[in-house]
Amino acid sequence: MNSTPPSLQRLWTLTHLRIHRRLMSWPAPVRGMLWMALGGLLFSLLNTIARQFAMEMDPYEAQFLRYFCGLLIMLPLLWRDGWLAYKPVDIKGQFWRGGVHTVGLILWFTALPKIPLADMTAIGFTGPIFIMLGAAWFLGEPMRRDRWIAALIGFAGVLVVVLPKMTGDGGWYNLVMLAASPVFAASFLITKALTRYEKPGVIVMWQSLTVSIFSIPMALPH
């Protein structure tokens, strides 16, 4: 039985509608940047927690548990909406995306406990560079000269961070972390292609499922 007073329910509903209408009045690119900024904040928090777990337990177990727990969180939605609501249009594409993402995660979790958090964050900035290049080469999105220049400057900045550390903290694990960036970029580009005909909830559900499945062989021996 719902114990919330009707006046509070009405206030909550009206507030939600006003916020929704205000957001929908903004241009789509602005809304997209807002969601990306919020996602970046949450991923930063997630990466911090993941590093702590990877230092206290086997990294590959942490990798499996990260996505298996995400799958558990999605189960109530699956129960509420039913299986058909999350049935993919292209199941092969979902498994391809999960397999590529798992390869990136193996590299990422291998290096995660070995390098400082600040260096991990700096190396992570190469991800948008690889995504931008991949979007131009494989998805045919336009790339102006200023974007190419920005990509080169950004990559040079990452090398300034990574190369001096090759003989210090982290060593070659910095390159392992760097190698994960283009693999994650490939995963994100596959995701971009899937969004043309798959719902966001379907992509999230099947990412948790496929990555959990592909991560089991790495987690079991440990």
C-alpha positions in Angstrom: 0.0 0.0 0.0 1.4 3.4 -1.0 1.7 5.6 2.1 2.9 8.7 0.3 0.4 11.6 0.7 -1.5 12.5 -2.6 -0.2 16.1 -2.4 3.4 14.9 -2.4 2.7 12.5 -5.3 1.2 15.3 -7.3 4.1 17.7 -6.5 6.6 15.0 -7.6 4.7 14.3 -10.8 4.4 18.0 -11.7 8.1 18.6 -11.0 9.1 15.6 -13.1 7.0 16.8 -16.0 8.4 20.3 -15.8 12.0 19.0 -15.8 11.3 16.7 -18.6 9.7 19.4 -20.7 12.6 21.8 -20.0 15.1 19.2 -21.0 13.2 18.3 -24.2 13.2 21.9 -25.2 17.0 21.9 -25.3 18.7 21.0 -28.6 19.4 17.3 -29.0 23.2 17.8 -29.1 23.1 19.7 -25.8 21.0 16.9 -24.2 23.5 14.4 -25.5 26.5 16.3 -24.0 24.7 16.6 -20.7 24.1 12.8 -20.6 27.7 12.2 -21.6 29.0 14.5 -18.8 26.9 12.7 -16.3 28.0 9.3 -17.6 31.6 10.4 -17.4 31.2 11.4 -13.8 29.6 8.0 -12.9 32.3 6.1 -14.9 35.0 8.0 -13.0 33.4 6.8 -9.7 33.1 3.3 -11.1 36.7 3.2 -12.2 37.9 4.3 -8.7 35.8 1.5 -7.1 37.0 -1.0 -9.6 40.6 -0.2 -9.0 40.2 -0.7 -5.3 38.6 -4.1 -5.8 41.3 -5.1 -8.3 44.0 -4.3 -5.7 42.2 -6.4 -3.0 41.2 -9.4 -5.1 42.1 -11.0 -8.4 41.6 -8.4 -11.2 39.7 -10.9 -13.5 37.4 -11.8 -10.7 36.7 -8.1 -10.2 36.0 -7.8 -13.9 33.5 -10.7 -13.9 31.8 -9.4 -10.7 31.5 -5.9 -12.1 29.4 -7.0 -15.0 27.6 -9.9 -13.3 26.4 -7.4 -10.6 25.3 -5.1 -13.4 23.3 -8.0 -14.8 21.7 -8.6 -11.4 20.6 -5.0 -11.3 19.0 -5.3 -14.7 17.0 -8.5 -13.7 14.1 -6.6 -12.0 13.6 -4.6 -15.2 13.6 -7.9 -17.2 11.0 -9.3 -14.7 8.8 -6.2 -15.0 9.0 -5.7 -18.8 9.3 -9.4 -19.9 11.9 -11.1 -22.1 10.5 -9.8 -25.4 11.2 -6.2 -24.3 14.9 -7.1 -24.3 15.0 -9.4 -27.3 17.7 -8.1 -29.6 17.2 -7.5 -33.3 20.8 -8.6 -34.0 22.0 -11.1 -31.4 25.2 -11.7 -33.4 26.1 -8.0 -33.1 25.4 -8.1 -29.3 27.9 -11.0 -28.9 30.4 -9.3 -31.2 30.2 -6.2 -29.1 30.4 -8.2 -25.8 33.5 -10.1 -27.1 35.4 -6.9 -28.2 34.5 -5.2 -24.9 35.7 -8.2 -22.9 39.1 -8.1 -24.7 39.4 -4.4 -23.7 38.5 -5.2 -20.2 41.1 -7.9 -19.9 43.8 -5.5 -20.9 42.3 -2.8 -18.7 42.0 -4.9 -15.6 45.5 -6.4 -16.2 47.0 -3.0 -15.9 44.6 -1.5 -13.4 46.3 -2.5 -10.1 49.7 -1.7 -11.5 49.5 2.0 -12.4 48.5 5.1 -10.5 44.9 6.3 -10.8 46.1 9.7 -12.2 48.0 7.9 -15.0 45.0 5.7 -15.7 42.8 8.7 -16.1 45.3 10.4 -18.4 45.6 7.4 -20.6 41.8 7.1 -20.6 41.6 10.4 -22.5 42.9 8.6 -25.6 39.5 6.8 -25.8 37.6 9.8 -27.4 40.5 10.2 -29.9 40.2 6.6 -31.1 36.5 6.9 -31.2 36.7 10.0 -33.3 39.1 8.4 -35.7 37.0 5.3 -36.0 33.8 7.2 -36.5 35.5 9.0 -39.5 37.0 5.8 -41.0 34.3 3.2 -40.4 31.0 5.2 -39.9 31.7 7.9 -42.5 31.3 10.8 -40.1 32.8 14.0 -41.2 36.3 15.0 -39.8 37.5 18.5 -40.3 41.1 19.5 -40.2 40.8 21.1 -36.8 39.6 17.7 -35.4 42.6 15.9 -36.8 44.9 18.5 -35.2 43.1 18.2 -31.9 43.4 14.4 -32.0 47.2 14.6 -32.7 47.7 17.1 -29.9 45.7 15.1 -27.5 47.6 11.9 -28.3 50.9 13.7 -28.0 49.8 14.9 -24.5 49.1 11.3 -23.4 52.5 10.2 -24.6 54.1 12.9 -22.5 52.4 11.2 -19.5 53.1 7.6 -20.5 56.6 7.6 -21.8 58.5 8.9 -18.8 56.7 6.3 -16.6 57.9 3.4 -18.7 60.8 2.9 -16.3 59.0 4.1 -13.2 55.7 3.2 -11.6 53.6 1.0 -13.8 56.3 0.4 -16.4 55.0 -1.6 -19.4 51.6 -1.7 -17.8 51.0 1.8 -19.1 51.2 0.4 -22.6 48.8 -2.4 -21.7 46.3 0.3 -20.4 46.9 2.3 -23.6 46.3 -0.8 -25.8 42.9 -1.1 -24.1 41.8 2.3 -25.5 41.4 1.4 -29.2 39.7 -1.8 -28.2 37.1 0.1 -26.1 36.8 2.5 -29.0 35.9 -0.4 -31.3 33.3 -1.5 -28.7 31.8 2.0 -28.6 31.6 2.2 -32.4 29.8 -1.2 -32.5 27.4 0.3 -29.9 26.9 3.3 -32.1 26.0 1.1 -35.0 23.7 -1.0 -32.8 21.7 2.1 -31.6 20.4 2.4 -35.2 18.0 -0.5 -34.6 18.4 -1.6 -30.9 16.9 0.1 -27.8 19.4 1.4 -25.2 18.0 -1.0 -22.6 18.6 -4.0 -24.9 22.2 -2.9 -25.5 22.9 -2.5 -21.7 21.3 -5.8 -20.8 23.2 -7.8 -23.4 26.5 -6.1 -22.6 26.2 -7.2 -19.0 25.2 -10.7 -20.1 27.8 -11.3 -22.8 30.7 -9.7 -20.9 29.8 -11.9 -17.9 29.8 -15.0 -20.0 33.1 -14.1 -21.8 34.7 -13.2 -18.5 34.0 -16.5 -16.7 37.1 -18.4 -18.2 39.4 -15.7 -16.9 37.8 -15.5 -13.5 37.5 -19.3 -12.8 41.2 -20.2 -12.6 41.7 -17.6 -9.9 
